[in-house]
Amino acid sequence: MFAQFPSLLKLAGLGAALVIALLFAVFVGDQGPWYFAWVVGTVMIVLISATGAVLFEAQNNQDHDQNKETQP
C-alpha cells in the first residue's frame, strides 16, 4: 500500500499543477502567450546563467590545480 504513495503523490502534484495552469490561463485571457513567453524566458535566463557559473567555477578550479602543480 505504501509503495504506491510516491506515485500517488506525483499524480496529485501534477494534477495540482494542471489546475493552477488552467486557472491562470482563464484569468489572463488574451495576454496568456505574453506571460508564457515571459516565464519561459526567465527560466531560460536563470538556467543559462547557472550553467555559465558552473563552467566558470570548473575552469577556475582547473587553472588553480594546474598552477599548483607547476609551482615549486
Protein Blocks (a to p, Z undefined) as FASTA:
>chain_A
ZZmmmmmmmmmmmmmmmmmmmmmmmmnmmmmmmmmmmmmmmmmmmmmmmmmmmmmmmmmm
mmmmmmmmmpZZ
